[in-house]
Amino acid sequence: MVFGIFKKKKPTAMDAAVRAIYGDKPPVKSADVERAITIAHEDLLAEEVPIAEVQHVAMALAAGPMPYSTYDLSVAAALSFFKNPELLSRLNELQIGARLRVLNWLKAGKVSPGVAKIFEDTLYRIYKPSAVGHDQDEDFEAADRELESKFLAFKAQNGGKGLHHAAKVVRDFMLWQHLPAELEKPDDRTDEQEEYAERIERAFMLGAAGMAAEGFSLSKSDEWLFLMNIVGTYKGLSPDEAEDEVSKIFDASEAEQNATRIGGSVMIYYLANGKTDEHKIHLAALQKACWS
């Protein structure tokens, strides 16, 4: 008798997991693995994790039964690192920006709701502030949610204002940060210390510009012109000088990645809440190390 081969396959635990994420009619696999690796490495992990490690995780996930799309795979791969206990302190400053980006992809239909929910729920649980006392913990959680909500509201209201308007916002932000930093500079600073401080400012600016681009929903094709506008108006440079300065900004960000991350985090707060005295001294605080 051969009729048994046509019997319905008994569901497995993995079948249940696929249905939990994708529903009763999951899609077929469609991930461009190399593209997913790049998205996870650059857009979500900000190159903080070696690309070889991202590649190893993404390829293992792609070989499994989950019917990932390209963006689903990138999110799932990045999640593996965000929840690694050994990386929590290093990735802590990236997680808010990553969560906002995934939420934006969800709204654009690039990420499945199930994958986005797992990412958000996991990162919220892992990275929520662990203050002493239940009330204090709830206050931190509420503040984090409020900031995220305000930033998303800003995006909804300002998405069509264009790169020139966004560049002016970044210029004003950098002037706001630059003035207190200038007041902290010692009179007897050396040329080497001045170069170090300038490198930190460049890296800080790139982080701020990156989150401003996210806040104003600028496309990747506009990024270079956006940065040219920022440095041209902030430093009063000619087009040729601005192009050279943008190259120096990217080099500085490679060397001073912490300054880039902090610049992005402060810009999120700035767009959501405007200018506050307590947040105008971040660049000055970063540059303090230059003068010692």
C-alpha positions in Angstrom: 0.0 0.0 0.0 1.4 3.4 -1.0 -1.5 5.7 0.1 0.4 6.7 3.2 2.8 8.9 1.3 -0.1 11.3 0.5 -1.1 11.8 4.1 -0.7 15.3 5.4 2.7 16.0 6.9 2.6 16.3 10.7 3.4 19.9 11.7 6.8 20.3 13.5 7.9 22.8 16.1 9.6 24.8 13.3 6.4 24.9 11.3 4.7 26.4 14.3 7.5 29.0 14.6 7.1 30.0 11.0 3.4 30.4 11.4 3.8 32.4 14.5 5.9 34.9 12.6 4.4 34.8 9.1 0.9 33.5 9.6 -0.8 30.5 8.0 0.3 31.4 4.5 4.0 32.2 4.8 5.8 33.6 1.8 8.6 31.9 -0.1 12.2 32.7 0.7 13.3 35.8 -1.2 16.3 37.1 0.7 19.3 38.6 -1.2 21.8 37.3 1.4 24.6 39.6 0.5 22.4 42.7 0.5 20.9 41.6 3.9 24.4 41.3 5.3 25.2 44.9 4.2 22.0 46.3 5.7 22.5 44.6 9.0 26.2 45.5 9.2 25.9 49.2 8.1 22.3 50.3 8.8 21.5 48.5 12.1 24.9 47.7 13.6 26.7 50.8 12.3 29.7 48.6 11.5 30.3 48.0 15.2 30.5 44.2 14.6 33.0 42.7 12.1 31.3 42.0 8.8 32.6 38.5 8.8 30.6 37.7 12.0 27.5 39.3 10.5 28.0 37.2 7.4 28.4 34.0 9.4 25.1 34.6 11.3 23.1 35.8 8.2 24.2 32.8 6.1 23.2 30.4 8.9 19.8 32.0 9.2 19.3 32.1 5.4 20.0 28.3 5.3 17.3 27.6 7.8 13.6 27.2 7.2 12.4 30.7 7.9 11.1 32.4 4.6 13.0 35.6 5.2 12.9 38.5 2.8 16.1 40.6 2.5 15.1 43.1 5.2 13.7 40.4 7.4 17.0 38.5 7.2 19.0 41.7 8.0 16.9 42.4 11.1 17.1 38.8 12.3 20.9 38.8 11.8 21.3 42.1 13.7 19.1 40.9 16.5 21.6 38.0 17.2 24.2 40.6 18.1 22.0 43.1 19.9 21.0 40.3 22.4 24.6 39.0 22.8 25.4 39.8 26.5 29.0 40.5 25.6 28.0 43.3 23.2 25.3 45.0 25.2 27.5 47.9 26.4 28.9 48.4 23.0 25.6 48.4 21.2 23.5 50.2 23.8 23.8 53.6 22.0 22.9 52.1 18.7 19.7 50.3 19.7 17.3 53.2 19.7 18.3 54.2 16.2 18.1 50.6 15.1 14.6 50.2 16.5 13.4 53.4 14.9 14.8 52.2 11.5 13.1 48.9 11.7 9.8 50.5 12.6 10.2 52.8 9.6 10.9 49.7 7.4 7.8 48.1 8.8 5.7 51.1 7.8 7.2 51.0 4.4 6.3 47.3 4.0 10.0 46.2 3.9 9.9 44.1 7.1 7.2 41.6 8.1 5.2 42.6 11.3 6.2 39.4 13.0 9.9 40.0 12.6 9.6 43.7 13.5 7.7 42.8 16.7 10.3 40.2 17.8 13.1 42.8 17.2 11.3 45.6 19.1 10.1 43.4 22.0 13.5 41.8 22.5 15.5 45.1 22.4 13.0 46.9 24.6 13.3 44.0 27.2 17.1 43.8 27.0 18.0 47.5 26.9 15.3 49.1 29.2 17.0 51.0 32.0 17.6 48.9 35.1 17.3 51.6 37.8 17.0 50.9 41.4 13.4 51.0 42.5 10.3 50.1 40.5 9.1 53.7 40.1 12.4 54.9 38.8 12.5 52.1 36.3 9.1 52.9 35.1 10.1 56.6 34.7 13.0 55.6 32.5 10.9 53.3 30.4 8.2 56.0 29.9 10.9 58.6 28.9 12.4 56.2 26.4 9.0 55.5 24.8 8.1 59.2 24.8 11.3 60.1 23.0 10.7 57.4 20.4 7.1 58.5 19.9 8.2 62.2 19.5 10.8 61.3 17.0 8.4 59.3 14.9 5.9 62.2 15.1 8.7 64.5 13.9 9.3 62.2 10.9 5.7 62.1 10.0 5.5 65.9 10.0 8.8 66.7 8.3 9.4 63.9 5.8 8.9 66.1 2.7 10.9 69.2 3.7 14.0 68.3 1.6 17.7 68.1 2.1 18.3 71.9 2.1 16.0 72.4 5.1 17.5 69.4 6.8 21.0 70.7 6.3 20.0 74.0 7.9 18.7 72.1 10.9 22.0 70.3 11.3 24.0 73.5 10.9 21.9 75.1 13.6 22.4 72.0 15.8 26.2 72.1 15.3 26.4 75.8 16.1 24.4 75.1 19.3 26.9 72.4 20.3 30.0 74.3 19.0 29.7 77.5 21.1 29.9 75.8 24.5 32.7 73.6 23.2 34.7 76.7 22.1 34.4 78.2 25.6 35.9 75.0 27.1 39.0 75.1 24.9 42.2 76.0 26.9 44.3 78.9 25.7 47.5 76.8 25.8 46.2 74.0 23.6 48.6 72.5 21.1 48.1 72.0 17.4 47.9 68.2 18.0 45.1 68.7 20.6 43.3 71.1 18.2 43.4 68.4 15.4 42.0 65.8 17.8 39.2 68.1 18.9 38.4 68.8 15.2 38.3 65.1 14.4 35.8 64.5 17.2 33.6 67.4 16.0 33.6 65.9 12.5 32.6 62.4 13.7 30.0 63.9 16.0 28.6 65.9 13.0 28.3 62.8 10.9 26.3 61.0 13.5 24.0 64.0 13.9 23.6 64.3 10.1 22.7 60.6 9.8 19.9 60.8 12.3 18.7 64.1 10.7 18.6 62.3 7.4 16.4 59.6 9.0 14.2 62.2 10.7 13.6 64.1 7.4 13.3 60.8 5.4 16.1 61.7 3.0 17.1 59.1 0.4 20.6 57.5 0.3 21.1 59.1 -3.1 20.9 62.6 -1.4 23.4 61.8 1.3 26.5 63.3 -0.3 24.7 66.5 -1.4 23.2 66.7 2.1 26.6 66.6 3.7 28.0 69.1 1.2 25.2 71.5 2.1 25.9 71.0 5.8 29.6 71.7 5.8 29.3 74.4 3.2 26.9 76.4 5.3 28.4 75.5 8.7 32.0 76.3 7.8 31.5 78.7 4.9 33.3 76.5 2.4 33.5 76.5 -1.4 32.2 73.4 -3.2 35.7 72.0 -3.7 36.6 72.7 0.0 33.3 71.2 1.1 34.0 68.0 -0.9 37.4 67.6 0.8 35.8 68.3 4.2 33.2 65.6 3.7 35.9 63.1 3.0 37.6 64.1 6.2 34.3 63.7 8.1 34.0 60.1 7.0 37.7 59.4 8.0 37.0 61.0 11.4 34.0 58.9 12.0 36.0 55.7 11.4 38.5 56.9 14.0 36.0 58.3 16.5 33.0 56.0 16.3 31.8 56.8 19.8 31.5 60.5 18.9 29.5 59.5 15.9 27.1 57.4 17.9 26.6 60.2 20.5 26.1 62.8 17.8 23.2 60.6 16.4 21.6 60.1 19.8 21.7 63.8 20.7 20.2 64.7 17.3 17.3 62.3 18.0 16.6 64.2 21.2 17.1 67.6 19.5 14.6 66.8 16.8 12.1 65.4 19.3 12.4 68.1 22.0 14.3 71.1 20.6 17.1 72.9 22.4 17.6 72.3 26.2 20.5 73.5 28.3 21.3 70.1 29.6 21.9 68.7 26.1 24.0 71.5 24.6 27.3 70.4 26.1 27.7 66.9 24.6 30.3 68.0 22.0 32.2 69.9 24.8 32.1 66.9 27.0 33.5 64.7 24.2 36.3 67.1 23.5 37.4 67.4 27.1 39.6 64.3 26.5 41.6 66.4 23.9 42.8 68.9 26.4 44.3 66.5 29.0 
